[in-house]
Amino acid sequence: MTKTLNFCLDIRNFEIWIGGSSEGNGASFFTGLIDDVRVWNKLHSATEINLLRTSVIDPHTAGLLGLYRFDEGKGSSVGNSSTAS
């Protein structure tokens, strides 16, 4: 099953957990697989999301702020592959 989320998020003042949360009485984690996470500087329409969600994204794509591919193989952190400044 593929699930795509589309929402605005102001990340300037807090830490982001991808696939988990530290809120409440302890950490909770997503049960499933996350292939990649993309952070854009705009909202996308449903049509755009459907076109982009299965596409391989070039890290130089205009408007792409973050590209986290989760293909490091091990560890608990991931690097941003986007070339956005």
JOSULHU-V869418 format. One record per residue. N is the residue number from 1. RES is the residue in three letters. OMEGA is omega in whole degrees, -180 to 180 (none if undefined). Layout:
N/RES/OMEGA
N/RES/OMEGA
This chain:
1/MET/177
2/THR/178
3/LYS/179
4/THR/178
5/LEU/180
6/ASN/-180
7/PHE/175
8/CYS/-177
9/LEU/175
10/ASP/-173
11/ILE/-175
12/ARG/-172
13/ASN/178
14/PHE/-179
15/GLU/178
16/ILE/173
17/TRP/177
18/ILE/-179
19/GLY/-180
20/GLY/179
21/SER/177
22/SER/-179
23/GLU/176
24/GLY/-175
25/ASN/-180
26/GLY/-177
27/ALA/172
28/SER/-173
29/PHE/176
30/PHE/176
31/THR/-178
32/GLY/-178
33/LEU/175
34/ILE/-177
35/ASP/175
36/ASP/177
37/VAL/180
38/ARG/179
39/VAL/-177
40/TRP/178
41/ASN/177
42/LYS/172
43/LEU/177
44/HIS/176
45/SER/177
46/ALA/178
47/THR/178
48/GLU/180
49/ILE/180
50/ASN/177
51/LEU/-174
52/LEU/-168
53/ARG/179
54/THR/-179
55/SER/169
56/VAL/-175
57/ILE/173
58/ASP/-179
59/PRO/-180
60/HIS/-177
61/THR/179
62/ALA/178
63/GLY/-180
64/LEU/-179
65/LEU/-178
66/GLY/177
67/LEU/-177
68/TYR/-170
69/ARG/178
70/PHE/178
71/ASP/179
72/GLU/178
73/GLY/178
74/LYS/178
75/GLY/-177
76/SER/176
77/SER/-177
78/VAL/-179
79/GLY/178
80/ASN/180
81/SER/180
82/SER/177
83/THR/180
84/ALA/179
85/SER/none
